Amino acid sequence: MARHPTRSGGSSRLWNWLLLIPFIALLWVPFYNFVEPALWGIPFFYWYQFLWVILTSALIIWVHYKND
């Protein structure tokens, strides 16, 4: 099986810093601990976290492709 040549880091490692965005966005709970604005009857507290599940998945895929 062919191996990828080792990289010295460079700009590909900078993309990994983007993975801190979801961590920071969800770290401070009082920032999103609200009922309003509700989205289709779902309190903000829940849909904000669910939105970050989707955004984090997309971000992980993007960082993966940028590091390849």
PDB file of N, CA, C, O and CB in Angstrom:
ATOM      1  N   MET A   1       0.848  -1.166   0.000  1.00  0.00           N
ATOM      2  CA  MET A   1       0.000   0.000   0.000  1.00  0.00           C
ATOM      3  C   MET A   1       0.896   1.232   0.000  1.00  0.00           C
ATOM      4  O   MET A   1       1.841   1.316   0.784  1.00  0.00           O
ATOM      5  CB  MET A   1      -0.966  -0.004   1.218  1.00  0.00           C
ATOM      6  N   ALA A   2       0.608   2.164  -0.856  1.00  0.00           N
ATOM      7  CA  ALA A   2       1.412   3.388  -0.962  1.00  0.00           C
ATOM      8  C   ALA A   2       1.148   4.292   0.229  1.00  0.00           C
ATOM      9  O   ALA A   2       0.020   4.423   0.703  1.00  0.00           O
ATOM     10  CB  ALA A   2       1.106   4.135  -2.278  1.00  0.00           C
ATOM     11  N   ARG A   3       2.209   4.903   0.691  1.00  0.00           N
ATOM     12  CA  ARG A   3       2.085   5.835   1.813  1.00  0.00           C
ATOM     13  C   ARG A   3       2.223   7.247   1.306  1.00  0.00           C
ATOM     14  O   ARG A   3       2.927   7.513   0.331  1.00  0.00           O
ATOM     15  CB  ARG A   3       3.139   5.546   2.902  1.00  0.00           C
ATOM     16  N   HIS A   4       1.542   8.146   1.980  1.00  0.00           N
ATOM     17  CA  HIS A   4       1.675   9.557   1.639  1.00  0.00           C
ATOM     18  C   HIS A   4       3.013  10.060   2.153  1.00  0.00           C
ATOM     19  O   HIS A   4       3.441   9.676   3.242  1.00  0.00           O
ATOM     20  CB  HIS A   4       0.503  10.393   2.228  1.00  0.00           C
ATOM     21  N   PRO A   5       3.673  10.907   1.391  1.00  0.00           N
ATOM     22  CA  PRO A   5       4.927  11.464   1.904  1.00  0.00           C
ATOM     23  C   PRO A   5       4.654  12.294   3.156  1.00  0.00           C
ATOM     24  O   PRO A   5       3.621  12.954   3.273  1.00  0.00           O
ATOM     25  CB  PRO A   5       5.629  12.328   0.824  1.00  0.00           C
ATOM     26  N   THR A   6       5.594  12.245   4.076  1.00  0.00           N
ATOM     27  CA  THR A   6       5.405  13.003   5.313  1.00  0.00           C
ATOM     28  C   THR A   6       5.512  14.484   5.026  1.00  0.00           C
ATOM     29  O   THR A   6       6.302  14.929   4.194  1.00  0.00           O
ATOM     30  CB  THR A   6       6.433  12.588   6.381  1.00  0.00           C
ATOM     31  N   ARG A   7       4.705  15.220   5.733  1.00  0.00           N
ATOM     32  CA  ARG A   7       4.693  16.669   5.555  1.00  0.00           C
ATOM     33  C   ARG A   7       5.347  17.314   6.763  1.00  0.00           C
ATOM     34  O   ARG A   7       5.340  16.766   7.865  1.00  0.00           O
ATOM     35  CB  ARG A   7       3.247  17.203   5.358  1.00  0.00           C
ATOM     36  N   SER A   8       5.896  18.455   6.538  1.00  0.00           N
ATOM     37  CA  SER A   8       6.549  19.160   7.634  1.00  0.00           C
ATOM     38  C   SER A   8       5.564  20.018   8.418  1.00  0.00           C
ATOM     39  O   SER A   8       5.970  20.749   9.321  1.00  0.00           O
ATOM     40  CB  SER A   8       7.678  20.024   7.102  1.00  0.00           C
ATOM     41  N   GLY A   9       4.313  19.942   8.098  1.00  0.00           N
ATOM     42  CA  GLY A   9       3.311  20.758   8.790  1.00  0.00           C
ATOM     43  C   GLY A   9       2.805  21.823   7.846  1.00  0.00           C
ATOM     44  O   GLY A   9       1.850  21.593   7.105  1.00  0.00           O
ATOM     45  N   GLY A  10       3.420  22.962   7.861  1.00  0.00           N
ATOM     46  CA  GLY A  10       3.086  24.032   6.935  1.00  0.00           C
ATOM     47  C   GLY A  10       1.665  24.515   7.066  1.00  0.00           C
ATOM     48  O   GLY A  10       1.098  24.541   8.158  1.00  0.00           O
ATOM     49  N   SER A  11       1.094  24.899   5.940  1.00  0.00           N
ATOM     50  CA  SER A  11      -0.235  25.512   5.952  1.00  0.00           C
ATOM     51  C   SER A  11      -1.351  24.509   6.220  1.00  0.00           C
ATOM     52  O   SER A  11      -2.439  24.903   6.639  1.00  0.00           O
ATOM     53  CB  SER A  11      -0.490  26.203   4.637  1.00  0.00           C
ATOM     54  N   SER A  12      -1.103  23.216   5.987  1.00  0.00           N
ATOM     55  CA  SER A  12      -2.172  22.243   6.220  1.00  0.00           C
ATOM     56  C   SER A  12      -2.543  22.155   7.698  1.00  0.00           C
ATOM     57  O   SER A  12      -3.686  21.842   8.030  1.00  0.00           O
ATOM     58  CB  SER A  12      -1.753  20.869   5.708  1.00  0.00           C
ATOM     59  N   ARG A  13      -1.605  22.424   8.572  1.00  0.00           N
ATOM     60  CA  ARG A  13      -1.905  22.390  10.007  1.00  0.00           C
ATOM     61  C   ARG A  13      -2.754  23.582  10.433  1.00  0.00           C
ATOM     62  O   ARG A  13      -3.448  23.512  11.447  1.00  0.00           O
ATOM     63  CB  ARG A  13      -0.612  22.362  10.817  1.00  0.00           C
ATOM     64  N   LEU A  14      -2.711  24.656   9.684  1.00  0.00           N
ATOM     65  CA  LEU A  14      -3.514  25.828  10.027  1.00  0.00           C
ATOM     66  C   LEU A  14      -5.006  25.534   9.918  1.00  0.00           C
ATOM     67  O   LEU A  14      -5.809  26.108  10.653  1.00  0.00           O
ATOM     68  CB  LEU A  14      -3.147  27.001   9.124  1.00  0.00           C
ATOM     69  N   TRP A  15      -5.374  24.654   9.013  1.00  0.00           N
ATOM     70  CA  TRP A  15      -6.786  24.298   8.859  1.00  0.00           C
ATOM     71  C   TRP A  15      -7.316  23.625  10.118  1.00  0.00           C
ATOM     72  O   TRP A  15      -8.503  23.743  10.422  1.00  0.00           O
ATOM     73  CB  TRP A  15      -6.980  23.375   7.646  1.00  0.00           C
ATOM     74  N   ASN A  16      -6.463  22.923  10.855  1.00  0.00           N
ATOM     75  CA  ASN A  16      -6.903  22.238  12.075  1.00  0.00           C
ATOM     76  C   ASN A  16      -7.392  23.210  13.142  1.00  0.00           C
ATOM     77  O   ASN A  16      -8.215  22.843  13.981  1.00  0.00           O
ATOM     78  CB  ASN A  16      -5.771  21.398  12.635  1.00  0.00           C
ATOM     79  N   TRP A  17      -6.904  24.430  13.119  1.00  0.00           N
ATOM     80  CA  TRP A  17      -7.339  25.428  14.099  1.00  0.00           C
ATOM     81  C   TRP A  17      -8.819  25.759  13.944  1.00  0.00           C
ATOM     82  O   TRP A  17      -9.448  26.225  14.894  1.00  0.00           O
ATOM     83  CB  TRP A  17      -6.508  26.699  13.963  1.00  0.00           C
ATOM     84  N   LEU A  18      -9.380  25.527  12.768  1.00  0.00           N
ATOM     85  CA  LEU A  18     -10.813  25.773  12.564  1.00  0.00           C
ATOM     86  C   LEU A  18     -11.680  24.856  13.425  1.00  0.00           C
ATOM     87  O   LEU A  18     -12.837  25.170  13.706  1.00  0.00           O
ATOM     88  CB  LEU A  18     -11.173  25.588  11.093  1.00  0.00           C
ATOM     89  N   LEU A  19     -11.119  23.734  13.836  1.00  0.00           N
ATOM     90  CA  LEU A  19     -11.888  22.798  14.651  1.00  0.00           C
ATOM     91  C   LEU A  19     -12.123  23.315  16.068  1.00  0.00           C
ATOM     92  O   LEU A  19     -12.900  22.727  16.820  1.00  0.00           O
ATOM     93  CB  LEU A  19     -11.179  21.464  14.708  1.00  0.00           C
ATOM     94  N   LEU A  20     -11.468  24.395  16.432  1.00  0.00           N
ATOM     95  CA  LEU A  20     -11.713  25.008  17.735  1.00  0.00           C
ATOM     96  C   LEU A  20     -12.998  25.840  17.754  1.00  0.00           C
ATOM     97  O   LEU A  20     -13.540  26.115  18.825  1.00  0.00           O
ATOM     98  CB  LEU A  20     -10.533  25.879  18.124  1.00  0.00           C
ATOM     99  N   ILE A  21     -13.479  26.235  16.596  1.00  0.00           N
ATOM    100  CA  ILE A  21     -14.674  27.082  16.529  1.00  0.00           C
ATOM    101  C   ILE A  21     -15.882  26.423  17.204  1.00  0.00           C
ATOM    102  O   ILE A  21     -16.522  27.071  18.032  1.00  0.00           O
ATOM    103  CB  ILE A  21     -15.007  27.403  15.071  1.00  0.00           C
ATOM    104  N   PRO A  22     -16.228  25.162  16.891  1.00  0.00           N
ATOM    105  CA  PRO A  22     -17.379  24.551  17.575  1.00  0.00           C
ATOM    106  C   PRO A  22     -17.152  24.399  19.079  1.00  0.00           C
ATOM    107  O   PRO A  22     -18.076  24.565  19.875  1.00  0.00           O
ATOM    108  CB  PRO A  22     -17.682  23.186  16.969  1.00  0.00           C
ATOM    109  N   PHE A  23     -15.934  24.088  19.450  1.00  0.00           N
ATOM    110  CA  PHE A  23     -15.622  23.944  20.874  1.00  0.00           C
ATOM    111  C   PHE A  23     -15.870  25.245  21.618  1.00  0.00           C
ATOM    112  O   PHE A  23     -16.484  25.253  22.685  1.00  0.00           O
ATOM    113  CB  PHE A  23     -14.169  23.501  21.065  1.00  0.00           C
ATOM    114  N   ILE A  24     -15.396  26.334  21.055  1.00  0.00           N
ATOM    115  CA  ILE A  24     -15.570  27.641  21.684  1.00  0.00           C
ATOM    116  C   ILE A  24     -17.041  28.056  21.667  1.00  0.00           C
ATOM    117  O   ILE A  24     -17.539  28.624  22.639  1.00  0.00           O
ATOM    118  CB  ILE A  24     -14.710  28.700  20.973  1.00  0.00           C
ATOM    119  N   ALA A  25     -17.731  27.772  20.566  1.00  0.00           N
ATOM    120  CA  ALA A  25     -19.139  28.171  20.442  1.00  0.00           C
ATOM    121  C   ALA A  25     -20.039  27.457  21.449  1.00  0.00           C
ATOM    122  O   ALA A  25     -21.067  28.000  21.855  1.00  0.00           O
ATOM    123  CB  ALA A  25     -19.633  27.893  19.032  1.00  0.00           C
ATOM    124  N   LEU A  26     -19.663  26.252  21.849  1.00  0.00           N
ATOM    125  CA  LEU A  26     -20.496  25.483  22.779  1.00  0.00           C
ATOM    126  C   LEU A  26     -19.942  25.442  24.196  1.00  0.00           C
ATOM    127  O   LEU A  26     -20.584  24.905  25.098  1.00  0.00           O
ATOM    128  CB  LEU A  26     -20.655  24.081  22.272  1.00  0.00           C
ATOM    129  N   LEU A  27     -18.771  25.998  24.397  1.00  0.00           N
ATOM    130  CA  LEU A  27     -18.127  25.928  25.704  1.00  0.00           C
ATOM    131  C   LEU A  27     -18.841  26.762  26.757  1.00  0.00           C
ATOM    132  O   LEU A  27     -19.013  26.318  27.893  1.00  0.00           O
ATOM    133  CB  LEU A  27     -16.696  26.376  25.594  1.00  0.00           C
ATOM    134  N   TRP A  28     -19.256  27.961  26.386  1.00  0.00           N
ATOM    135  CA  TRP A  28     -19.843  28.887  27.344  1.00  0.00           C
ATOM    136  C   TRP A  28     -21.360  28.772  27.280  1.00  0.00           C
ATOM    137  O   TRP A  28     -21.998  29.458  26.481  1.00  0.00           O
ATOM    138  CB  TRP A  28     -19.386  30.344  27.066  1.00  0.00           C
ATOM    139  N   VAL A  29     -21.942  27.919  28.107  1.00  0.00           N
ATOM    140  CA  VAL A  29     -23.373  27.607  28.067  1.00  0.00           C
ATOM    141  C   VAL A  29     -24.270  28.819  28.323  1.00  0.00           C
ATOM    142  O   VAL A  29     -25.305  28.927  27.667  1.00  0.00           O
ATOM    143  CB  VAL A  29     -23.683  26.541  29.079  1.00  0.00           C
ATOM    144  N   PRO A  30     -23.936  29.745  29.242  1.00  0.00           N
ATOM    145  CA  PRO A  30     -24.838  30.895  29.436  1.00  0.00           C
ATOM    146  C   PRO A  30     -25.050  31.736  28.173  1.00  0.00           C
ATOM    147  O   PRO A  30     -26.005  32.510  28.105  1.00  0.00           O
ATOM    148  CB  PRO A  30     -24.294  31.782  30.530  1.00  0.00           C
ATOM    149  N   PHE A  31     -24.187  31.599  27.191  1.00  0.00           N
ATOM    150  CA  PHE A  31     -24.349  32.326  25.932  1.00  0.00           C
ATOM    151  C   PHE A  31     -25.589  31.868  25.166  1.00  0.00           C
ATOM    152  O   PHE A  31     -26.222  32.672  24.483  1.00  0.00           O
ATOM    153  CB  PHE A  31     -23.111  32.149  25.062  1.00  0.00           C
ATOM    154  N   TYR A  32     -25.942  30.594  25.271  1.00  0.00           N
ATOM    155  CA  TYR A  32     -27.086  30.082  24.504  1.00  0.00           C
ATOM    156  C   TYR A  32     -28.147  29.420  25.383  1.00  0.00           C
ATOM    157  O   TYR A  32     -28.967  28.657  24.872  1.00  0.00           O
ATOM    158  CB  TYR A  32     -26.604  29.089  23.467  1.00  0.00           C
ATOM    159  N   ASN A  33     -28.154  29.685  26.662  1.00  0.00           N
ATOM    160  CA  ASN A  33     -29.127  29.101  27.580  1.00  0.00           C
ATOM    161  C   ASN A  33     -30.400  29.953  27.630  1.00  0.00           C
ATOM    162  O   ASN A  33     -30.705  30.588  28.639  1.00  0.00           O
ATOM    163  CB  ASN A  33     -28.518  28.960  28.991  1.00  0.00           C
ATOM    164  N   PHE A  34     -31.128  29.948  26.515  1.00  0.00           N
ATOM    165  CA  PHE A  34     -32.362  30.721  26.393  1.00  0.00           C
ATOM    166  C   PHE A  34     -33.446  29.864  25.758  1.00  0.00           C
ATOM    167  O   PHE A  34     -33.160  28.874  25.085  1.00  0.00           O
ATOM    168  CB  PHE A  34     -32.130  32.002  25.562  1.00  0.00           C
ATOM    169  N   VAL A  35     -34.693  30.259  25.981  1.00  0.00           N
ATOM    170  CA  VAL A  35     -35.819  29.587  25.340  1.00  0.00           C
ATOM    171  C   VAL A  35     -36.114  30.253  24.003  1.00  0.00           C
ATOM    172  O   VAL A  35     -36.378  29.571  23.013  1.00  0.00           O
ATOM    173  CB  VAL A  35     -37.072  29.612  26.253  1.00  0.00           C
ATOM    174  N   GLU A  36     -36.073  31.565  23.970  1.00  0.00           N
ATOM    175  CA  GLU A  36     -36.357  32.327  22.753  1.00  0.00           C
ATOM    176  C   GLU A  36     -35.060  32.730  22.084  1.00  0.00           C
ATOM    177  O   GLU A  36     -34.091  32.991  22.797  1.00  0.00           O
ATOM    178  CB  GLU A  36     -37.208  33.572  23.065  1.00  0.00           C
ATOM    179  N   PRO A  37     -34.974  32.798  20.794  1.00  0.00           N
ATOM    180  CA  PRO A  37     -36.020  32.592  19.800  1.00  0.00           C
ATOM    181  C   PRO A  37     -36.228  31.102  19.524  1.00  0.00           C
ATOM    182  O   PRO A  37     -35.274  30.353  19.315  1.00  0.00           O
ATOM    183  CB  PRO A  37     -35.673  33.328  18.502  1.00  0.00           C
ATOM    184  N   ALA A  38     -37.464  30.705  19.529  1.00  0.00           N
ATOM    185  CA  ALA A  38     -37.802  29.320  19.227  1.00  0.00           C
ATOM    186  C   ALA A  38     -37.872  29.138  17.714  1.00  0.00           C
ATOM    187  O   ALA A  38     -38.269  30.047  16.984  1.00  0.00           O
ATOM    188  CB  ALA A  38     -39.146  28.917  19.894  1.00  0.00           C
ATOM    189  N   LEU A  39     -37.487  27.971  17.262  1.00  0.00           N
ATOM    190  CA  LEU A  39     -37.526  27.637  15.840  1.00  0.00           C
ATOM    191  C   LEU A  39     -38.443  26.432  15.680  1.00  0.00           C
ATOM    192  O   LEU A  39     -38.098  25.328  16.102  1.00  0.00           O
ATOM    193  CB  LEU A  39     -36.084  27.341  15.269  1.00  0.00           C
ATOM    194  N   TRP A  40     -39.622  26.640  15.067  1.00  0.00           N
ATOM    195  CA  TRP A  40     -40.643  25.604  14.919  1.00  0.00           C
ATOM    196  C   TRP A  40     -41.018  25.002  16.272  1.00  0.00           C
ATOM    197  O   TRP A  40     -41.251  23.798  16.374  1.00  0.00           O
ATOM    198  CB  TRP A  40     -40.152  24.504  13.971  1.00  0.00           C
ATOM    199  N   GLY A  41     -41.074  25.828  17.296  1.00  0.00           N
ATOM    200  CA  GLY A  41     -41.450  25.378  18.627  1.00  0.00           C
ATOM    201  C   GLY A  41     -40.318  24.776  19.443  1.00  0.00           C
ATOM    202  O   GLY A  41     -40.518  24.399  20.598  1.00  0.00           O
ATOM    203  N   ILE A  42     -39.134  24.681  18.857  1.00  0.00           N
ATOM    204  CA  ILE A  42     -37.975  24.118  19.560  1.00  0.00           C
ATOM    205  C   ILE A  42     -37.213  25.263  20.217  1.00  0.00           C
ATOM    206  O   ILE A  42     -36.849  26.223  19.537  1.00  0.00           O
ATOM    207  CB  ILE A  42     -37.043  23.310  18.580  1.00  0.00           C
ATOM    208  N   PRO A  43     -36.963  25.187  21.527  1.00  0.00           N
ATOM    209  CA  PRO A  43     -36.240  26.267  22.207  1.00  0.00           C
ATOM    210  C   PRO A  43     -34.838  26.476  21.637  1.00  0.00           C
ATOM    211  O   PRO A  43     -34.207  25.547  21.133  1.00  0.00           O
ATOM    212  CB  PRO A  43     -36.146  25.973  23.695  1.00  0.00           C
ATOM    213  N   PHE A  44     -34.377  27.703  21.729  1.00  0.00           N
ATOM    214  CA  PHE A  44     -33.066  28.091  21.212  1.00  0.00           C
ATOM    215  C   PHE A  44     -31.955  27.202  21.752  1.00  0.00           C
ATOM    216  O   PHE A  44     -31.036  26.842  21.016  1.00  0.00           O
ATOM    217  CB  PHE A  44     -32.777  29.540  21.557  1.00  0.00           C
ATOM    218  N   PHE A  45     -32.030  26.847  23.027  1.00  0.00           N
ATOM    219  CA  PHE A  45     -31.001  26.023  23.659  1.00  0.00           C
ATOM    220  C   PHE A  45     -30.761  24.733  22.881  1.00  0.00           C
ATOM    221  O   PHE A  45     -29.618  24.308  22.708  1.00  0.00           O
ATOM    222  CB  PHE A  45     -31.394  25.697  25.096  1.00  0.00           C
ATOM    223  N   TYR A  46     -31.843  24.114  22.412  1.00  0.00           N
ATOM    224  CA  TYR A  46     -31.711  22.841  21.706  1.00  0.00           C
ATOM    225  C   TYR A  46     -31.329  23.021  20.250  1.00  0.00           C
ATOM    226  O   TYR A  46     -30.432  22.329  19.768  1.00  0.00           O
ATOM    227  CB  TYR A  46     -32.997  22.067  21.796  1.00  0.00           C
ATOM    228  N   TRP A  47     -31.982  23.932  19.529  1.00  0.00           N
ATOM    229  CA  TRP A  47     -31.672  24.029  18.104  1.00  0.00           C
ATOM    230  C   TRP A  47     -30.306  24.646  17.859  1.00  0.00           C
ATOM    231  O   TRP A  47     -29.697  24.378  16.824  1.00  0.00           O
ATOM    232  CB  TRP A  47     -32.734  24.841  17.393  1.00  0.00           C
ATOM    233  N   TYR A  48     -29.808  25.458  18.770  1.00  0.00           N
ATOM    234  CA  TYR A  48     -28.452  26.000  18.642  1.00  0.00           C
ATOM    235  C   TYR A  48     -27.428  24.869  18.705  1.00  0.00           C
ATOM    236  O   TYR A  48     -26.486  24.840  17.913  1.00  0.00           O
ATOM    237  CB  TYR A  48     -28.170  27.046  19.752  1.00  0.00           C
ATOM    238  N   GLN A  49     -27.607  23.942  19.641  1.00  0.00           N
ATOM    239  CA  GLN A  49     -26.688  22.811  19.752  1.00  0.00           C
ATOM    240  C   GLN A  49     -26.805  21.880  18.549  1.00  0.00           C
ATOM    241  O   GLN A  49     -25.797  21.394  18.037  1.00  0.00           O
ATOM    242  CB  GLN A  49     -26.957  22.036  21.042  1.00  0.00           C
ATOM    243  N   PHE A  50     -28.026  21.635  18.102  1.00  0.00           N
ATOM    244  CA  PHE A  50     -28.205  20.771  16.938  1.00  0.00           C
ATOM    245  C   PHE A  50     -27.614  21.400  15.681  1.00  0.00           C
ATOM    246  O   PHE A  50     -27.045  20.700  14.843  1.00  0.00           O
ATOM    247  CB  PHE A  50     -29.687  20.474  16.724  1.00  0.00           C
ATOM    248  N   LEU A  51     -27.745  22.705  15.550  1.00  0.00           N
ATOM    249  CA  LEU A  51     -27.132  23.402  14.419  1.00  0.00           C
ATOM    250  C   LEU A  51     -25.620  23.200  14.423  1.00  0.00           C
ATOM    251  O   LEU A  51     -25.012  23.016  13.368  1.00  0.00           O
ATOM    252  CB  LEU A  51     -27.470  24.906  14.461  1.00  0.00           C
ATOM    253  N   TRP A  52     -25.017  23.235  15.601  1.00  0.00           N
ATOM    254  CA  TRP A  52     -23.570  23.025  15.685  1.00  0.00           C
ATOM    255  C   TRP A  52     -23.167  21.591  15.375  1.00  0.00           C
ATOM    256  O   TRP A  52     -22.039  21.359  14.938  1.00  0.00           O
ATOM    257  CB  TRP A  52     -23.075  23.400  17.061  1.00  0.00           C
ATOM    258  N   VAL A  53     -24.048  20.627  15.585  1.00  0.00           N
ATOM    259  CA  VAL A  53     -23.757  19.249  15.171  1.00  0.00           C
ATOM    260  C   VAL A  53     -23.591  19.207  13.657  1.00  0.00           C
ATOM    261  O   VAL A  53     -22.647  18.602  13.149  1.00  0.00           O
ATOM    262  CB  VAL A  53     -24.888  18.272  15.628  1.00  0.00           C
ATOM    263  N   ILE A  54     -24.498  19.844  12.944  1.00  0.00           N
ATOM    264  CA  ILE A  54     -24.438  19.877  11.479  1.00  0.00           C
ATOM    265  C   ILE A  54     -23.229  20.680  11.007  1.00  0.00           C
ATOM    266  O   ILE A  54     -22.494  20.236  10.125  1.00  0.00           O
ATOM    267  CB  ILE A  54     -25.734  20.476  10.899  1.00  0.00           C
ATOM    268  N   LEU A  55     -23.021  21.866  11.592  1.00  0.00           N
ATOM    269  CA  LEU A  55     -21.888  22.704  11.195  1.00  0.00           C
ATOM    270  C   LEU A  55     -20.551  22.041  11.494  1.00  0.00           C
ATOM    271  O   LEU A  55     -19.618  22.138  10.697  1.00  0.00           O
ATOM    272  CB  LEU A  55     -21.960  24.047  11.897  1.00  0.00           C
ATOM    273  N   THR A  56     -20.452  21.374  12.630  1.00  0.00           N
ATOM    274  CA  THR A  56     -19.206  20.700  12.990  1.00  0.00           C
ATOM    275  C   THR A  56     -18.917  19.551  12.039  1.00  0.00           C
ATOM    276  O   THR A  56     -17.764  19.334  11.666  1.00  0.00           O
ATOM    277  CB  THR A  56     -19.269  20.188  14.429  1.00  0.00           C
ATOM    278  N   SER A  57     -19.940  18.815  11.645  1.00  0.00           N
ATOM    279  CA  SER A  57     -19.742  17.735  10.676  1.00  0.00           C
ATOM    280  C   SER A  57     -19.209  18.279   9.360  1.00  0.00           C
ATOM    281  O   SER A  57     -18.271  17.724   8.787  1.00  0.00           O
ATOM    282  CB  SER A  57     -21.054  16.977  10.439  1.00  0.00           C
ATOM    283  N   ALA A  58     -19.800  19.354   8.887  1.00  0.00           N
ATOM    284  CA  ALA A  58     -19.333  19.970   7.642  1.00  0.00           C
ATOM    285  C   ALA A  58     -17.917  20.505   7.796  1.00  0.00           C
ATOM    286  O   ALA A  58     -17.106  20.391   6.877  1.00  0.00           O
ATOM    287  CB  ALA A  58     -20.277  21.100   7.214  1.00  0.00           C
ATOM    288  N   LEU A  59     -17.617  21.082   8.936  1.00  0.00           N
ATOM    289  CA  LEU A  59     -16.289  21.634   9.183  1.00  0.00           C
ATOM    290  C   LEU A  59     -15.228  20.540   9.248  1.00  0.00           C
ATOM    291  O   LEU A  59     -14.124  20.719   8.732  1.00  0.00           O
ATOM    292  CB  LEU A  59     -16.287  22.438  10.476  1.00  0.00           C
ATOM    293  N   ILE A  60     -15.547  19.418   9.872  1.00  0.00           N
ATOM    294  CA  ILE A  60     -14.603  18.302   9.939  1.00  0.00           C
ATOM    295  C   ILE A  60     -14.321  17.761   8.547  1.00  0.00           C
ATOM    296  O   ILE A  60     -13.171  17.467   8.218  1.00  0.00           O
ATOM    297  CB  ILE A  60     -15.147  17.184  10.844  1.00  0.00           C
ATOM    298  N   ILE A  61     -15.352  17.626   7.730  1.00  0.00           N
ATOM    299  CA  ILE A  61     -15.155  17.150   6.355  1.00  0.00           C
ATOM    300  C   ILE A  61     -14.293  18.127   5.575  1.00  0.00           C
ATOM    301  O   ILE A  61     -13.393  17.713   4.845  1.00  0.00           O
ATOM    302  CB  ILE A  61     -16.508  16.952   5.645  1.00  0.00           C
ATOM    303  N   TRP A  62     -14.557  19.421   5.722  1.00  0.00           N
ATOM    304  CA  TRP A  62     -13.789  20.441   5.007  1.00  0.00           C
ATOM    305  C   TRP A  62     -12.321  20.425   5.424  1.00  0.00           C
ATOM    306  O   TRP A  62     -11.433  20.479   4.573  1.00  0.00           O
ATOM    307  CB  TRP A  62     -14.387  21.827   5.255  1.00  0.00           C
ATOM    308  N   VAL A  63     -12.065  20.352   6.718  1.00  0.00           N
ATOM    309  CA  VAL A  63     -10.680  20.319   7.209  1.00  0.00           C
ATOM    310  C   VAL A  63      -9.989  19.044   6.736  1.00  0.00           C
ATOM    311  O   VAL A  63      -8.806  19.071   6.396  1.00  0.00           O
ATOM    312  CB  VAL A  63     -10.641  20.409   8.759  1.00  0.00           C
ATOM    313  N   HIS A  64     -10.707  17.941   6.711  1.00  0.00           N
ATOM    314  CA  HIS A  64     -10.121  16.689   6.230  1.00  0.00           C
ATOM    315  C   HIS A  64      -9.661  16.816   4.778  1.00  0.00           C
ATOM    316  O   HIS A  64      -8.549  16.413   4.436  1.00  0.00           O
ATOM    317  CB  HIS A  64     -11.132  15.543   6.362  1.00  0.00           C
ATOM    318  N   TYR A  65     -10.515  17.373   3.934  1.00  0.00           N
ATOM    319  CA  TYR A  65     -10.138  17.522   2.531  1.00  0.00           C
ATOM    320  C   TYR A  65      -9.031  18.547   2.333  1.00  0.00           C
ATOM    321  O   TYR A  65      -8.209  18.395   1.429  1.00  0.00           O
ATOM    322  CB  TYR A  65     -11.343  17.913   1.712  1.00  0.00           C
ATOM    323  N   LYS A  66      -8.993  19.575   3.149  1.00  0.00           N
ATOM    324  CA  LYS A  66      -7.927  20.569   3.041  1.00  0.00           C
ATOM    325  C   LYS A  66      -6.588  20.005   3.505  1.00  0.00           C
ATOM    326  O   LYS A  66      -5.539  20.450   3.039  1.00  0.00           O
ATOM    327  CB  LYS A  66      -8.279  21.812   3.854  1.00  0.00           C
ATOM    328  N   ASN A  67      -6.608  19.032   4.417  1.00  0.00           N
ATOM    329  CA  ASN A  67      -5.372  18.426   4.905  1.00  0.00           C
ATOM    330  C   ASN A  67      -4.875  17.307   4.004  1.00  0.00           C
ATOM    331  O   ASN A  67      -3.725  16.884   4.124  1.00  0.00           O
ATOM    332  CB  ASN A  67      -5.577  17.895   6.300  1.00  0.00           C
ATOM    333  N   ASP A  68      -5.715  16.826   3.114  1.00  0.00           N
ATOM    334  CA  ASP A  68      -5.286  15.758   2.196  1.00  0.00           C
ATOM    335  C   ASP A  68      -4.378  16.251   1.127  1.00  0.00           C
ATOM    336  O   ASP A  68      -3.937  15.470   0.283  1.00  0.00           O
ATOM    337  CB  ASP A  68      -6.462  15.105   1.564  1.00  0.00           C
TER     338      ASP A  68
END
